[in-house]
């Protein structure tokens, strides 16, 4: 049976045969995107696949989107030209279940720069664009203003020059608001986050540079950014200071500055995220380096459920703080409040827009004190922080309320060595309900 034609064409003449075990058999041979398209063929198929109870797919839980282990690194150009199949087929790895393949044909000769929901920001040698994972709708993005940034070839170290000065590096594209059909796919909001500067884009407009408080060469050292309630927030990796701009102001004047919640001698990795209700700004910090005495490296523990390699490390200090920046901005009094528990939620941070997942059915700790199950509530999960952050190839799980002696769970990824990672692993949440919205269900 031609599965791709069935998914595209509504299954004329075949739907009556696709019941029970037949659905399981077909879906088992389809990747995640084609399974969603199969579910969009009819309401009957949607109901059958959605009631699969997670036997084959794990909808609505964050998974790792990453290259297959065999193609973790970029190949030499002559080898890569000989076979391009692996350029567009990736692994989608639930944290406690078998990995699935996901075909992304639009990623041929492209690299992803960020993601939010069903949309990926990608780049080739000529343009930046947004692409929908399921429909493959392609939205080209305007170029950055040449008067501000001199372009060079996008690579894993995409160097640009700032006003023809020293090189700056693109860290990621933050998809703050995804395009929608109701907005004619022009209602997106994006941040181009560089280490020394930031650009902001609203659909249908042009990139606008956000002015910094400090002149060259003392630019801030940005490491993360989000948009919240019409304001752009960016955190400085040097000391955790957070800058924010009002996007309603056409000139994007100099920003407010929020002092860091912690001031000490530790080196932290800083992340920003919206609260679950979208009203407050959260800042998350973890110790930047993990390790144990005498530089001993814990052994890898193969996880049979999905083939990931796990390690146990001593506890890592992880803190979450929040505030309402708009109300405090008017008063000029920025006071962070520490968040001691995420309750039934967990945070998934990295190259993707922050995911706040409701894991009410999950435990917060392993009953026997082991590393698995790896997916738990009330935890902070961190992955690659940007597209060129390949010095730290680990995925961390830090419990906000650890038991005494509880270790940090780590997913150990291949070391980079002298090679470039093909794509930085990021969090992605497969969603079957896209079949109801973006892919309208066909009537039988």
MOFENJO-V976592 format. One record per pair of residues at least 24 apart in sequence whose ideal C-beta (glycine too) atoms are under 8 Angstrom apart, sorted by the first residue. I is the first residue (numbers start at 1). J is the second residue. D is the distance in whole Angstrom. If there is no record, write none. Layout:
# MOFENJO-V976592
i j d
I J D
I J D
This chain:
# MOFENJO-V976592
i j d
1 26 7
3 29 7
3 30 6
3 34 6
3 38 8
4 34 7
6 38 7
6 41 7
7 34 5
7 37 4
7 38 5
7 40 8
7 41 7
8 37 7
10 41 5
10 42 7
10 442 4
11 41 5
11 42 7
11 45 7
15 41 7
15 42 6
15 44 7
15 45 7
15 444 6
18 45 6
18 48 8
19 48 7
20 48 8
23 48 5
23 49 7
24 52 8
24 55 7
24 56 7
27 52 7
27 56 6
27 57 8
28 56 6
31 89 8
31 100 7
31 101 5
31 102 5
31 103 5
32 57 6
32 92 6
32 100 5
32 101 7
32 102 5
32 430 5
33 102 6
33 103 6
33 104 8
33 133 6
33 134 6
34 103 7
36 134 5
36 430 8
36 432 6
36 434 6
36 435 5
36 439 7
37 134 7
37 435 8
37 439 6
39 432 6
39 435 4
40 435 4
40 439 4
40 440 7
40 441 6
40 442 7
41 441 8
41 442 6
42 441 7
42 442 6
42 443 7
42 444 5
43 441 5
43 443 8
43 444 7
44 444 7
46 432 8
46 435 6
46 436 7
46 441 6
49 432 7
50 432 6
54 97 7
56 100 8
57 100 7
57 430 7
57 432 7
58 94 4
58 97 5
58 430 7
59 430 6
59 431 6
59 432 4
60 429 6
60 430 8
60 431 6
60 432 8
61 94 6
61 95 8
61 357 7
61 359 8
61 375 7
61 429 7
62 95 8
62 348 5
62 355 5
62 357 5
62 381 7
62 427 5
62 428 7
62 429 5
63 92 5
63 93 6
63 94 5
63 95 7
63 427 7
63 428 6
63 429 7
63 430 6
64 91 7
64 92 7
64 93 4
64 95 7
64 383 7
64 395 7
64 411 8
64 425 5
64 426 8
64 427 7
64 428 8
65 90 6
65 91 8
65 92 6
65 93 8
65 102 7
65 115 8
65 425 7
65 426 6
65 427 7
65 428 4
66 90 7
66 91 6
66 93 7
66 413 8
66 423 7
66 425 4
66 426 8
67 91 7
67 421 8
67 422 5
67 423 5
69 307 8
69 414 7
71 422 6
72 413 8
72 414 5
72 421 6
72 422 6
73 414 7
73 416 8
73 419 4
73 420 7
73 421 6
73 422 6
74 156 7
74 419 7
74 420 5
74 421 8
74 422 5
84 108 7
90 423 8
92 428 7
92 430 7
93 306 5
93 307 8
93 308 7
94 306 7
94 375 8
95 306 7
95 308 8
95 373 7
95 374 4
95 375 4
96 305 5
96 306 7
96 372 7
96 373 5
96 374 6
96 375 5
97 305 6
97 306 6
98 305 7
98 306 6
99 306 5
99 307 6
102 133 8
104 133 7
105 136 7
106 131 5
106 136 5
106 138 7
111 154 7
111 155 8
111 156 7
111 387 7
111 423 6
112 351 8
112 387 8
112 423 6
112 424 8
112 426 7
113 170 7
113 172 6
113 173 4
113 351 8
113 387 6
114 172 5
114 173 4
114 174 6
114 175 6
114 351 6
114 352 7
114 353 7
114 426 8
115 175 7
115 351 7
115 352 5
115 353 7
115 426 6
115 428 6
116 174 8
116 175 4
116 176 8
116 178 5
116 352 7
116 353 4
117 175 8
117 178 5
117 353 8
117 429 8
117 431 7
118 178 7
118 431 7
118 434 6
118 438 7
119 175 6
119 178 5
119 179 7
119 188 8
121 172 8
121 173 4
121 175 6
121 190 7
123 154 4
123 158 8
124 154 7
125 153 5
125 154 6
128 173 7
130 175 7
130 179 6
130 188 6
132 438 7
133 428 8
134 434 5
134 438 6
134 439 6
135 438 5
135 439 7
137 185 7
139 179 6
139 185 6
139 188 7
141 190 7
141 201 7
142 201 7
142 206 6
142 207 6
143 207 8
144 192 7
144 199 6
144 207 5
145 206 7
145 207 6
145 209 7
148 197 8
148 199 8
148 209 5
149 199 8
155 420 8
156 387 7
156 388 6
156 390 7
156 420 4
156 421 7
157 388 5
158 387 8
158 388 7
160 194 7
162 196 6
162 197 6
162 216 8
165 216 6
166 217 7
168 194 5
168 195 6
168 196 4
168 197 6
169 194 6
169 195 5
169 388 6
170 194 6
170 387 7
170 388 8
171 195 6
171 222 7
171 223 7
171 385 8
171 386 4
171 387 7
171 388 7
171 389 8
172 351 5
172 386 5
172 387 6
174 225 6
174 226 6
174 227 7
174 353 6
175 353 6
176 226 6
176 227 4
176 353 7
177 227 7
179 203 6
181 438 7
189 227 6
189 247 8
191 225 5
191 226 8
191 227 6
191 232 6
191 234 8
193 222 6
193 224 7
193 225 5
193 234 7
193 386 8
194 222 7
195 221 6
195 222 6
195 223 8
196 220 7
196 221 7
196 222 7
197 222 8
198 222 6
198 225 6
198 232 7
198 234 6
200 227 8
200 232 6
200 245 8
200 247 6
200 252 7
202 247 8
208 252 6
209 252 7
210 234 8
210 245 5
210 252 5
210 255 7
211 252 6
211 253 7
211 254 6
211 255 8
212 243 8
212 254 8
212 255 8
213 243 7
213 254 6
213 255 7
213 257 7
223 269 8
223 270 6
223 385 6
223 386 8
224 270 6
224 271 5
224 272 5
224 385 7
225 272 7
226 272 5
226 273 7
226 274 6
226 281 8
226 353 7
226 354 7
228 274 5
228 278 7
228 281 6
228 325 8
229 278 8
229 279 7
229 326 6
231 325 7
231 326 7
233 272 6
233 281 6
233 325 7
234 272 8
235 270 5
235 271 8
235 272 5
235 283 7
236 270 8
237 269 8
237 270 6
239 263 8
240 268 6
240 270 5
240 283 7
240 285 7
242 272 7
242 281 8
242 283 7
244 325 6
244 329 8
256 325 8
256 329 6
258 323 8
258 325 6
258 334 5
259 334 6
261 285 8
261 319 7
261 321 4
261 336 4
261 338 7
262 319 7
266 317 7
269 382 7
269 385 7
271 349 5
271 354 7
271 382 7
271 385 8
272 354 7
273 347 6
273 349 7
273 354 4
273 356 7
274 354 7
274 356 8
275 322 6
275 356 8
276 345 6
276 356 5
279 324 7
280 322 5
280 323 6
280 324 5
280 325 8
281 322 6
281 323 6
281 324 8
281 325 5
282 320 6
282 321 7
282 322 5
282 339 7
282 347 8
283 320 8
283 321 5
283 322 8
283 336 7
284 318 7
284 319 7
284 320 5
284 347 7
284 349 6
284 380 6
285 318 7
285 319 5
286 316 6
286 317 7
286 318 5
286 319 8
286 380 7
286 382 6
286 396 7
286 398 6
287 316 5
287 317 5
287 318 8
290 314 8
290 316 5
290 394 8
290 396 7
290 408 7
290 410 7
300 412 6
301 371 7
303 371 8
303 372 7
303 374 7
305 372 7
308 374 8
308 411 5
309 411 7
309 412 4
309 413 8
310 371 5
310 372 7
310 374 7
310 409 6
310 410 7
310 411 6
310 412 7
311 409 8
311 410 4
311 412 5
312 371 6
312 407 4
312 408 7
312 409 7
312 410 7
313 407 6
313 408 5
313 410 6
314 407 6
314 408 7
315 402 6
315 406 7
315 407 7
315 408 6
316 396 7
316 398 6
316 408 5
318 380 5
318 398 4
318 400 7
320 347 8
320 380 7
320 400 7
339 400 8
340 400 7
340 401 7
341 378 6
341 400 6
341 401 6
342 377 7
342 378 5
342 379 8
342 380 8
342 400 6
343 377 7
343 378 7
344 377 5
344 378 8
345 377 7
345 378 7
346 375 8
346 376 7
346 377 5
346 378 7
346 379 5
346 380 7
346 381 6
347 379 8
347 380 5
347 381 7
348 381 5
348 383 8
348 427 4
349 380 7
349 381 7
349 382 5
349 383 7
349 427 8
350 382 6
350 383 3
350 384 5
350 385 6
350 424 8
350 425 8
350 426 5
350 427 6
351 383 7
351 384 5
351 385 7
351 386 6
351 387 7
351 424 5
351 426 4
352 383 8
352 426 5
352 427 5
352 428 7
355 427 5
355 429 6
357 429 7
364 399 7
364 401 7
365 399 7
365 403 7
365 406 7
369 403 8
369 406 8
371 407 8
371 409 5
374 409 6
374 411 8
381 427 7
383 424 8
383 425 6
383 426 6
383 427 6
384 424 4
384 425 6
384 426 7
386 424 7
387 424 5
389 424 7
390 416 5
390 420 7
390 421 5
390 424 7
391 416 7
393 421 7
395 425 7
